[in-house]
Amino acid sequence: MNEKRVAIVTGSSSGIGFEISLMLARNGLTTYATMRDLHKSSMLTSIADKEKIPLRCVQLDVTDDMSVKQAIETIVNESHNIDILINNAGYGLSGALEDLLIDEIKLQFDTNFFGLIRATQAVLPIMRNHGSGIIVNISSGLGRFGIATSSAYASSKFAVEGLTESMSYELEPFGIKTILVEPGIIKTNFIKAAVLAQKSKDPNSPYFQFMNNMDEGMKKLIENSESPEYVARVVLDAINDSNPKLRYLAGKDVEQIMEIKNKMSDEDFHNMIKNMSS
Ligand SMILES: NC(=O)c1ccc[n+]([C@@H]2O[C@H](COP(=O)([O-])OP(=O)(O)OC[C@H]3O[C@@H](n4cnc5c(N)ncnc54)[C@H](OP(=O)(O)O)[C@@H]3O)[C@@H](O)[C@H]2O)c1
């Protein structure tokens, strides 16, 4: 078990984290599929038992310092090393900026940004002592460009992008690689699990119609979206690359939009997104 690479995935109860956990374990990595509520582990556990793949579920809530500490201790006691951390746990907060409460934004950042930092800081001493490791941060297309009603989510993912770029310079000398994976729209529980800001529920909100338009647009985009397995494959290919890139797009939609963005001025790109969302 120890000569196999050991991977930890956060937010494995559903969607992208669920599929990454399975993909890694099916490819022989000793995989710790972590989740905040272990009652949601039965599906993963039963697939792992049936397929006899090296996957184990461990409780880890990225917003809880003690939970992160205990999970990492449990894993290190068992496996003596951590080779790969996939920071995947996250959710969306939607609402126009004026309608967002500071506490709603703080909760968004506590999961998507500070949660990722908690898990990363807990594994870094282990990877640094070992002189190797890979940290994969699941960002988003919305870590590269903003859209209306997603300011809190997009800014949490922009923060993940800046953090990852900066830490990559610090960690490379210790043999630790950092990778950003930027999915487009992916068919998961993400939309159902998204939190709608309290004030956005009020039909008197000046942004109520805007919210409805964005909702309708999103429903159409989801119809043609990629599966979470697509993202899991991108992650597997990235961690198996001996010289991985800093950024990987995951989804035809985000690949197309970034290709266009890279050829346009900021002003032209801004106008294009504005026309798409009106
Ligand atoms: N789906 C998309 O279109 C899309 C696009 C770009 C980026 N992403 C990113 O991909 C990642 C995974 O999202 P998904 O699409 O797979 O959505 P999902 O199906 O809703 O999965 C989100 C996962 O994060 C977990 N989570 C939330 N808060 C947590 C916490 N405090 N501690 C530990 N786990 C927590 C959820 O656990 P519970 O089951 O307990 O809630 C769930 O396992 C997120 O970072 C998201 O921002 C998604």
The ligand as an SDF file (V2000), in Angstrom:
LIG
                    3D

 48 52  0  0  0  0  0  0  0  0999 V2000
  -20.3280   22.1430  -11.5310 N   0  0  0  0  0  0  0  0  0  0  0  0
  -19.7980   23.1790  -12.1370 C   0  0  0  0  0  0  0  0  0  0  0  0
  -20.3730   23.7080  -13.1260 O   0  0  0  0  0  0  0  0  0  0  0  0
  -18.4650   23.7310  -11.6890 C   0  0  0  0  0  0  0  0  0  0  0  0
  -17.7970   24.6100  -12.5560 C   0  0  0  0  0  0  0  0  0  0  0  0
  -16.5810   25.1380  -12.1750 C   0  0  0  0  0  0  0  0  0  0  0  0
  -16.0200   24.7960  -10.9570 C   0  0  0  0  0  0  0  0  0  0  0  0
  -16.6870   23.9470  -10.1270 N   0  0  0  0  0  0  0  0  0  0  0  0
  -16.0520   23.6320   -8.8270 C   0  0  0  0  0  0  0  0  0  0  0  0
  -15.9440   22.2410   -8.6760 O   0  0  0  0  0  0  0  0  0  0  0  0
  -15.9210   21.9050   -7.2880 C   0  0  0  0  0  0  0  0  0  0  0  0
  -16.8830   20.7570   -7.0410 C   0  0  0  0  0  0  0  0  0  0  0  0
  -18.2070   21.1790   -7.3420 O   0  0  0  0  0  0  0  0  0  0  0  0
  -19.2890   20.1990   -8.0140 P   0  0  0  0  0  0  0  0  0  0  0  0
  -19.6580   20.7730   -9.3170 O   0  0  0  0  0  0  0  0  0  0  0  0
  -18.8390   18.8040   -7.9410 O   0  0  0  0  0  0  0  0  0  0  0  0
  -20.5410   20.4690   -7.0520 O   0  0  0  0  0  0  0  0  0  0  0  0
  -21.2560   19.4960   -5.9710 P   0  0  0  0  0  0  0  0  0  0  0  0
  -21.7350   18.2750   -6.6530 O   0  0  0  0  0  0  0  0  0  0  0  0
  -22.2300   20.3760   -5.2770 O   0  0  0  0  0  0  0  0  0  0  0  0
  -20.0600   19.0990   -4.9930 O   0  0  0  0  0  0  0  0  0  0  0  0
  -19.5240   20.0010   -4.0670 C   0  0  0  0  0  0  0  0  0  0  0  0
  -18.8210   19.2180   -2.9960 C   0  0  0  0  0  0  0  0  0  0  0  0
  -18.2090   20.1360   -2.0680 O   0  0  0  0  0  0  0  0  0  0  0  0
  -18.5730   19.7000   -0.7750 C   0  0  0  0  0  0  0  0  0  0  0  0
  -18.4880   20.7390    0.2440 N   0  0  0  0  0  0  0  0  0  0  0  0
  -19.1690   21.9060    0.3420 C   0  0  0  0  0  0  0  0  0  0  0  0
  -18.8180   22.5380    1.4710 N   0  0  0  0  0  0  0  0  0  0  0  0
  -17.9030   21.7520    2.0950 C   0  0  0  0  0  0  0  0  0  0  0  0
  -17.1720   21.8400    3.3050 C   0  0  0  0  0  0  0  0  0  0  0  0
  -17.3170   22.8730    4.1390 N   0  0  0  0  0  0  0  0  0  0  0  0
  -16.2840   20.8350    3.6160 N   0  0  0  0  0  0  0  0  0  0  0  0
  -16.1350   19.7750    2.7970 C   0  0  0  0  0  0  0  0  0  0  0  0
  -16.8300   19.6160    1.6640 N   0  0  0  0  0  0  0  0  0  0  0  0
  -17.6970   20.5930    1.3200 C   0  0  0  0  0  0  0  0  0  0  0  0
  -19.9850   19.1720   -0.9290 C   0  0  0  0  0  0  0  0  0  0  0  0
  -20.3400   18.3950    0.2180 O   0  0  0  0  0  0  0  0  0  0  0  0
  -21.8640   18.2020    0.7390 P   0  0  0  0  0  0  0  0  0  0  0  0
  -22.4280   17.0750   -0.0800 O   0  0  0  0  0  0  0  0  0  0  0  0
  -21.7170   17.8770    2.1720 O   0  0  0  0  0  0  0  0  0  0  0  0
  -22.5700   19.5060    0.4930 O   0  0  0  0  0  0  0  0  0  0  0  0
  -19.8030   18.3480   -2.1870 C   0  0  0  0  0  0  0  0  0  0  0  0
  -19.1630   17.1320   -1.9130 O   0  0  0  0  0  0  0  0  0  0  0  0
  -16.2660   23.1950   -6.5350 C   0  0  0  0  0  0  0  0  0  0  0  0
  -15.0760   23.7780   -6.0410 O   0  0  0  0  0  0  0  0  0  0  0  0
  -16.8630   24.0780   -7.6130 C   0  0  0  0  0  0  0  0  0  0  0  0
  -16.6790   25.4460   -7.3320 O   0  0  0  0  0  0  0  0  0  0  0  0
  -17.9000   23.4020  -10.4620 C   0  0  0  0  0  0  0  0  0  0  0  0
  1  2  1  0
  2  3  2  0
  2  4  1  0
  4  5  1  0
  4 48  2  0
  5  6  2  0
  6  7  1  0
  7  8  2  0
  8  9  1  0
  8 48  1  0
  9 10  1  0
  9 46  1  0
 10 11  1  0
 11 12  1  0
 11 44  1  0
 12 13  1  0
 13 14  1  0
 14 15  2  0
 14 16  1  0
 14 17  1  0
 17 18  1  0
 18 19  2  0
 18 20  1  0
 18 21  1  0
 21 22  1  0
 22 23  1  0
 23 24  1  0
 23 42  1  0
 24 25  1  0
 25 26  1  0
 25 36  1  0
 26 27  1  0
 26 35  1  0
 27 28  2  0
 28 29  1  0
 29 30  1  0
 29 35  2  0
 30 31  1  0
 30 32  2  0
 32 33  1  0
 33 34  2  0
 34 35  1  0
 36 37  1  0
 36 42  1  0
 37 38  1  0
 38 39  2  0
 38 40  1  0
 38 41  1  0
 42 43  1  0
 44 45  1  0
 44 46  1  0
 46 47  1  0
M  CHG  2   8   1  16  -1
M  END
$$$$
